[in-house]
Amino acid sequence: MGKRSDFARLKGDFYRTPKAAVIPLVPHLPERFLYSEPCAGDGCLIEHLRALHQQGWCVQSDDIDPKHDRVNERDALSPDWSLSPEADLIITNPPWTREILHPMIERFSALRPTWLLFDADWMHTHQARPYLAFCRKIVSVGRVKWIADSPHTGKDNAAWYLFDQSSEGAAEFIGRAA
């Protein structure tokens, strides 16, 4: 899935979000919240958040190629996509392809505080510079086992990034727990 992988990427960058990748995010979420999941795929991230944080509720689940009947077929980057007015946050595991990821960071973080799960190395690149201005928190996840039946984890570290254009300040970095 990352830059050092020699495997073909899955169609549409569809990688199920493992529960282990969601656990580091939970302590940084509000006690109660409603959220939108714009890259919901099969709803796996929604299921994990519900199991780990029972006061968080998904009010909108969309995907360009849904893999579950409770996920709406909608492209979050299309001009006609709109965010549910009920959503306090956006939480998603987006495609890591920069041509998709960067517009999502811009669009989502202008609408609501947005948690995105993607490669940790991104923050050290020149291309990240324009977006780091509205990055408020980075929560380290480490290597993720994206393919459940694989004996291997991914080759890149991952992190949750909180983007929010409605607030200012330096990003807080949260390292991995033991």
Secondary structure, DSSP 8 states (H G I E B T S, - for coil): --TT--S---GGG-----HHHHTTTGGGS-SSEEEEETT-TTSHHHHHHHHH-TTEEEEEEEESS-SSTTSEE--TTSTT----TT-SEEEE-----HHHHHHHHHHHHHHS-EEEEEEGGGGGSGGGHHHHTTEEEEEEEEE---STT-SS--SSEEEEEEE-TTS-S--EEE----
